[in-house]
Amino acid sequence: MLKVLDSLRDSYTRILDAGDPRVGDWPLMQSPWPTLTLVFCYVYFVKVVGPAWMKDRKPFYLRKLMVVYNFTMVVVNAWLFIQLGRLGWFNEYNWRCQPVDYSDNPEALQMASIGWWYFATRFVEFADTNGSYRIVKFPPDIYVELLGYVFEFFTDISKSKTSVVGHLQLQSRINFSTKDQEGLTMILFIKHNPITLYEWMMSKSDPRTNGWPLLGSPFPMLTIIASYVYFVKVLGPVWMKNRKPFQIENIIIAYNVVQVILSGFFFFYGGSLTYLSGNYNWLCQPINYATDPEAITLVKLGWWYLLLKIAEFLDTIFFVLRKKFTHISALHVLHHSLVAWGIWIGMKFGAGGHNAFFPFINCFVHMIMYSYYCLAALGPRVKPYLWWKKYITIIQMVQFVLIGLHAVLPLFLDCDFHPGFVYAILGHAVLFLILFLNFYVHSYVKKNEKDHVCGVGQDSKSFNKHINNGSNHFNNGTLLNGIISKSGNVHNRKSEKND
């Protein structure tokens, strides 16, 4: 135990000794503890003390103060942007890779000073979260900010040329062949050289799809996804605010029919090339990077499947055009966005193989799902036959369970399938399983419990009970403030005909 503590103390000392000597005496820079204390106090206040303190209080009215605060932050960030550009990026800095200047010349010291002021503004931005509590009293997600603030400190004190981190980065470049070192290199590049990380990631691309539309770089796909999210959550609702809903029922019916047909095509034809062919191993199938006609056919089919996932954005766009804004939930938008992004990753880095299981089972589920949507779009006359709506969600959850279980098999069965794909698929499956399970519980389980308590859906025996100071529908009328006796007589009844 003492050896472990001595090792940790030595590591801590080495990390601090590797700090930039120019900022060693600056406020908050002598050690990590002041920064960590401030961060801890911030988290404790916004997650524990703040909500408890505001629990029985009315929200503070800070609108004018927040206007001043936001305006100040705009000015400060603009000043930092101009200074950083003037001293570096608009001057002599190399946009691809710029080494740190540790000299004591005035420009280098001024750049370090600007960096410290930027670091200080991160603490000022803690007011963002505190202000949220005082105005609307809800806990925003601060964990991503927390990681950023912690890393700000270590970014300011580290020296990549001589520090332990820099040494590890050098070692990871030398021993680039092992999977562990690849993972370490990725983490280090994120912090020290994002451009090199991007180039390294792109070097792992599937050479067969590297020049195909949407697959050359991630930016076209990310632009499409960002535009989709912005339209359905911001621009679309604003544009439709003072407009009547579009009458596009026939278009939606046709769209759903096409989705059923295409999903069936991808399931059966894609299955004939993969899991229904008899040549694919259901437990663990390596990716075939060959360029033979059969492999290229499967890759081309995967590219069309990517376009199908983009076309499914129309699900949400139709909600916007029909002003069904309550349907545009976080689950709905997140599901469409991440599935499209996940398919892009598969097409970019490894089409086929074990990755083909998700499209295979997803197309089967979508045949059922879009069949339901098509029937629902026909109107009230088919509503009595749509009792199986909740089973659509159950089928989707079963889908994610199967995908997650299937994804982890290569971790136990060696078939030369990269574990990075395993973790990506498993992450998607677990996330969506949790989100859909939460949706199912709130939409069906709790709703049924509430209906049971309120007496909704009870049989005729329930009418043997008294209904006091309430209302219920009976014989095309509404019963108000009445009592129904066991004999069926109604006392003190006031009836009100339905429209």
N, C-alpha and C positions, 0 to 999 in steps of 0.2 A: 504493500500500500504506500509506504514511504517512497519507494522508487517511482511509483506512478505520479505521486504528487511532485517529486523533484523533477520528473520529466515534463509535467505540465508547466511548472514554474520556469524551467529552462526554455521551453517553447514560447511561453509568454514573453520572457525577457528577449529572446531572439527576434520575435516579431516587433517589439517596441524598438529595439536597437536598429531594426531595418527601416525605421521611420525617416521621413524627410527631416533633416536637421534644421532646415529653415523655419519649419512651423512647430518645432518641438516645444517652444515656450509660449505659443499662442493660446488664447483661451479655449478650453475644451479639448485641446490637442495633446496634453501631457500624457494622458492615459485614456482608455476607453470607458472608465467608470462614470465620469460625469455624463457622457452621452447616453450610456446605458441606463443611468438613473433617470434622466429626463424622459427617455423613451418608456421606461417602466411606469413612471408616474403618469405619463400621458395615457398609456393603455389602461392602467388601473382606474383613472378618472373616467374615461369615456365608456368603459365596459362595466364598472362597478359603482364608484362613488357618484358619478354624474347621473346615471339613471335613477339611483336610489334617492338622491337629493331632489331630482325633478319630479319624482313620482306623484306627489300630491300638490305640485305647484303648477300654475298656469305657465304656458310658454312665454318667455320674455319677448318683447317686441324690439328686435334689433335690426330692422330693415335698413334704417339710415346708417347705422354703424357698419353693417355689412357692405353697403354700397361704398363707403369710404375705404373699408378694408380691401375690397376687391379692386377698387381703383388704384390703391397703393400697391397692391401686388402686381397689377399690370405695369405700373411705372417702374417698379423695382426689377421685374423680370425683363422689361425692355432695356433698362440700363445694363443689366448683366449680359444680356444678349449682345448689345452693341460693344461692350467692353471686351467680351470674349472674342467677338469677331474682329475687333480692331487690333487686339494683341496677338491673335492667332489665326483663326480660320479665314478671315478676310485678308490676311497679310501673307505670311510665309509658311503657314502650316500645310503639311501634306494631308489631304483628305483621306487617303487610303491608310496611312500608318505614320503617326507622328511620335517620335520618342520624347520622353519627359526631359525637360531642361532643368537640371538640379543646380545650375550655377547661381551666383549671387548678383548677376547683372540686373539692372533696374527693370527691364521688361519681364524677365523671369520671375522676379519678386512680385511685381505687380500682378502677374497672372496668378501666382499663388495666393495673393491677397484677395483677388476677385473670387478665387475658388473658395476661400474661407467665408466670404460674405454669402456666396451661394449656399454653402453648408449651413450658415446661420439662418437663412431664409427657410430652410426645411423645418426648423423648429417653430418659426412663426406660422407656418402652414398648419401646425397642430390646431390652430384656431378654427380651421375648416370644420373639424369634427366637433369641437366644443360648441361652435355656433349652431351646428345641426341639432344638438341636444336642446339648446335653449329655445330654438324656434319650433321644432316639430316633434322633439322627443322620440326619435327612433335611432337605433344603433347602426350607423353606416359601416360598410366593410372597410376596416382600417389595416387589415393584415398585409396587403400588398404595399401600402405606404410604410408600414413598420419595417419590412425587409429593406426597402429603399433607404430609409433613414439610418439603419444599422450599417449598411454597406457604404454609406457616404463617409462615415468615419474612417473605415478601413481603406477606402479609396484615397483619402487625403494623407494617410500616414504611410502607405505602402510604397516601395520602390521596386519596380519590376526587374531592374537590372541586378540588384544585389540582395534582394530579400529572399526569404525562404519560399514565398509564393513564386517568385521569379525563377528560382532554382527548380521547383517542381514543374513549372511550365516548360523549362528547357528539357528536363528529363522526360516529360510526356511527349515532346516532339521527337526525342531520340528513340524512345520505345513506342512508337506510334502503332505497332502492329497488334498489340494485345487489346482485348476488349476493355479491360479495366482502365488502361491508359487512355483509350479513346474517350471513355466517359469523363476521366479527369481532365483531359484536354478540352472537351466541350465546356465543362464548368468554368475552367480558367479563361478560355477564350471569351465567354460571355462577359466576364468582368474586365478583361484586359484588352481584348482586340475583337470587337464584334464583326469587323469586316473580314478578318481571317476566319472567324467562326462561320460566317455566311459562305465564304469560298470553300471551306472544308465541307460544309453540308452539301453544297451544290456538286462537289466532286464525287459524292456518293450517289448521285442520280443514276437512275436506270438509263443507260446509253440509248436504249431503243426508243425512248419517249422524250429525250432531251430537247429535241427541236420541234416537238408537236405544239399546236396552239394551246395556250394556257399553261403549258408545262415547262416552258423555258426558265421561268423564275416564279417565285410565289406571289409577286406583286399584282399581276392581273387577277388572280383568284381572290386575293385579299381585298382588292378594290371592289370586285363584284360583291363579296360578302358584306363589306362595310357599307356599300351603297344600298344593298338590300335592307340591312338593319336600320340604316338612317331613314330610308323611305318608310318602312312599316312602323317605326316607332316615333318618328319626328315629322318628316316632311309630309307623308301621306295623310295622317290625321289632321294636320293643320290645313292642308289643301282641301280636305273633305268637310271641314268644320261647318261651313255654311252652304254645302251642297246636299242635294238629295241623294240617297243611295242609288247606285246604278242597278238597273234591272238586267242582270246578266245570268239569270238562272239557266238558260239554254246553253250558254257558253260553258258554265260550270259543269253541267251534265256531260257535254261533249268532252271537256277536259278530263273528267273522271273516267269516262269510258276509255279514252286514249291512255290514261295512266294504267288502267287495268290491263289493257292489251300489251303495252310496253313492258310492264312488270312481268307479265306472263311470258313474253318473248325472252327477256333477259334470264328469267328463272329456268326455262326449259332449254333454250339454246346455250346459255352460259353453263347450265348444268351438264349438257351433253359434252362440253369441252372440259369439264372439271369433275364434280362429285357424282354425276350421273353417268359418266363415261366408263367407270370401272378401272380407270388408270390412276385416279387420285386416291391418295391415302387419307381416309377420313380423320385419322388421329394426328398426323404430322406430315405436311407436304412442303418440301423446299421450293423456293422460287426458281423457276426455269428462266434464266436470262438468255436463252438461245434465240436465234433469229430464224428458226425454221418456220414454215408457213403456219403450222398449228399454234405455235407459241405466239406468233405475231397476230394471228386471228383473235386469240384471247385478249391480247393487249389492246387491240383496236376496239374490241367489245367493251373493255374496261373504260376506254376514253369516252365512248358513247354513253356509258353508264354515268360517268361524271357529268356529262351534259344533262342527263335526266335528273340528277340531283339538283342542278342549277335550275332546271325548269320547274322543279317542285317549289321553288320560291313563290310561284304563282298562288299556291295555297294561301299564303299570308296576304299577298297583294289583293286577292279577291276579297278577303276580310276587310281590307282597307276600303276598297271600292264600294262595298256594301255597308260600310260603317259598323261592322261587327267588331268594334275595338276591344270588347271584353274577351274575344277569342284570341287576341294577339298577346298571349301570355309569355313570360320569360321562358318557360319550358318549350313552347312552340317555336319561338325564334331561335333559341339556343340549339334546339334539336336540328332544325334545318341548316343552321350555319355550321355546326360542328360535324355533322355527317358529310356535308359537301367538302369541308376542309379535310376530313379524314380520308375521303376517297381521293382527294388530290395528293395527299401524302403517299397513299398506296401506289397511285399511278406514277408519281415522281420518282419513288425510290425502290419500288418492287412490286410490279403488277403480277398478279397470279399467285400460285403457291398457297400457303396457309392463309394469306390475305383474302383469298377468293371466297372464304366461307361467309363473311359478313354480307357481301352483295347477294350471295346465293340465298341465304335465309331471309334477308331483308326484302328481296323481290317477292318471295312467297307471302310474307306478311302484308306487303303493300297490295298484292292482288285482292286480299280480303278487305283491307282497310279502304281502298278506293272504291271497291264494290259497295261498301256501306255508304260512303260519301255520295256515290252516284244515286243510290236509292233515296237517301235523305234529301237530295236536291230535287227530287220529283214532287215534293210537297206533302201536305197533311194527309193525303189519301193513302200513303204508304207508311205513315208513322206507326200505326198499330203493329206493323211487321218488323219494326226496328228495335225490338226488346233486347237484342243482343249487343247493344252499344257498349256496355261495360266490358263485354268479353273481348272487344277490340283492344282495350287497354291491357287486359290480362295476357292476351296473345303477344303484345309488344313486350311486356315484362318477361314472359317466358323466352322470347327472342333474345333479350339482353343477357339472361342467365345462360342460355346455350352458347352465345357468342363469348361471354366471359370464360366459361369453363373450357370451351374449345381453344380459346386464345392461349391459355397457360400450359397446354399440353406440350409444346416444344421445350418448355423449361425442364420437363422430365423425360422427354423422348428426344434423343439427339437426331435431328434431321437437317442440320445446317440451316436453320431458320433464325435470323438475327433476333435477339431478345428485345431490341428496340421496338420492333413491330409488336411484339407481345405486350409490352407495357402500354403502348399507344392504344391498341385495341381494347385491352383490359380496362384502361382508364375511361375510355368512351363507354364501355358496357356498364361499369360500376356507376358512373355519373348518371347515365340515363335511367338505369334501374332505380336509383334513389329518387330521381325527379319524377319518374312515372309512378312509382309506388306512393310518393307523397300526393300526387294528383289523384290517384285512385282512392286513397284513404279519405281525402277531403271531398271528393266528388261523389263517392258512393257509400263508403262505410259510415262516415260521420253524418252524411245526409240521411241515410236510412235510420240511424239512431235518433236523429232530430225528428224525422217524420214519425217515428214510433212514439216518441214522447208527446208529440203534438196530436197524435191520433190520425195522421194522414194515412190513407190506404187501409184503414181497418174495415172489417166486414160488417154486415148488417147487425151483428150482435152488439156492436158498440152503441147502437142507437137506444139500447135499453138503459143507458146511463143518462144522467142529467147534463144539460149544457147550460151553464150559468153565465150570463153576461158575455156571451160569445156569439159566433155565427157559424152556420154550416149550410151547405147547399142541399136542398131536398125537394124533389119533384119540380125541377126547373125554377126554384125560387130560393130565397135566402131567409133562413130562420134567425131572427134576432131576439135576444133577451127572452128566450122561451125555454120551457121545460117539457121534455118528452117523457111521459110516464111509461111504465111497463106495458100498459094496455094500448099504447100508441096514441093516446090523446095528447093534444098540445095545448098548454095553458099560457095565457098572457102572450099570445103570439102576435108578432108584427111581421108581415111578409113583404118582400120587396122583389118584384120581378126582375129577372136578368134582362140585359139589353138584347 
